[in-house]
Amino acid sequence: MATESKVNGPASYFPSIEKTYGKPIVHWMGVLQLAGPRKHMELVSLLKATHGVGHGHANALVAAFLAKK
């Protein structure tokens, strides 16, 4: 019997983010990269204000982005 590995953390939001906003995660990572060096909440605010991303989704994207730096 095969078991599926459950995705945890910020990446668990990725399927919903892609479905809701119609853009792949790589798009959002590019947006964050182009924003330049900013603090976590500054990046969250940018996604919310300029792209209409909800707070939870923006927070997950920023957390994943900053974890890769």
SVG drawing of the C-alpha trace seen along z (x, -y; Angstrom):
<svg xmlns="http://www.w3.org/2000/svg" viewBox="-9 -48 29 50">
<polyline fill="none" stroke="black" stroke-width="0.4" points="0.0,0.0 1.5,-3.3 1.4,-6.3 1.3,-9.9 3.7,-12.2 1.9,-15.2 3.3,-18.6 3.7,-20.8 4.6,-24.4 4.3,-27.2 4.4,-24.8 1.1,-23.3 -0.6,-26.5 0.9,-26.4 -1.8,-24.4 -4.4,-26.8 -2.3,-29.9 -1.9,-28.7 -5.6,-27.9 -6.8,-31.2 -4.5,-33.6 -3.9,-31.7 -0.1,-32.0 2.6,-29.4 4.6,-29.7 7.7,-30.5 5.9,-33.7 5.4,-34.8 9.0,-34.0 10.1,-36.2 7.9,-39.0 9.5,-38.7 13.0,-38.6 12.3,-41.8 11.1,-43.5 14.6,-43.7 15.8,-43.2 12.9,-43.8 11.6,-42.5 9.1,-39.7 6.1,-41.9 7.1,-44.4 7.0,-41.7 3.6,-40.4 2.3,-44.0 3.6,-44.3 1.8,-41.2 -1.4,-42.2 -1.4,-45.8 -0.1,-45.4 -1.3,-41.9 -4.4,-41.4 -3.0,-38.3 -4.7,-37.4 -2.7,-37.6 -2.3,-33.9 -1.2,-33.2 1.2,-36.2 2.7,-35.1 3.2,-31.5 4.9,-32.8 7.2,-35.1 8.1,-32.5 9.0,-30.0 10.9,-32.7 13.0,-33.8 13.7,-30.2 15.5,-29.7 17.8,-32.6"/>
</svg>
